[in-house]
């Protein structure tokens, strides 16, 4: 048989305790301690409180009972750059009106836009001039655009052929008989009516472009039925004034622009 020591706690365990009354078994009563609750004051979420929460305190660390322990550090040794030297005076001061600041900014914007517009105009001008220069004729072609002729070197009654703008140019020193003959022609009978006086500035000299008006052939001087010019390709006959008299050519020979510098010098073109 097991004997238990005479102890009040052991005896109390072996006895039934009615309704949790320890005094009935000779034990001291245990009084419940009141629960102490501490209410935390509500925190306002401001920029200051957030900065305090986010700032690093070397003496504290955040510990979570249900999670891992974390220690968050912030690099407070990094210096924030100060751009105050680059800021305008209008935005540094709080008493400056927005209209005054905008006026200065608009003036600067207008100056920049104006300078850009002037640059674009000059650039466009340079581009256009370059394109026009490329499309313009070469210097040798420009030099051939005009030709100076010494009329004293052409004998009377003779025809001289020279090159002008890539085309043959006929210059004829006419006699008095040829002038009278062409002036007496009835222009109403001509296919392309034109008086001899309208085709010459000086009746003694006839200047024509030696290209047939039919298909662009080169006529022969001092030939044909009318003693002027004859195109052997298709049989066009021109008189001593370069007017079409017979054949398929529809128009008279072209008279180029020319002017006399003196009585014996003419510039064609």
Order of alpha helices (4+ residues) and beta strands (2+ residues): alpha-alpha-alpha-alpha-alpha-beta-beta-beta-alpha-alpha-beta-beta-beta-beta-beta-beta-beta
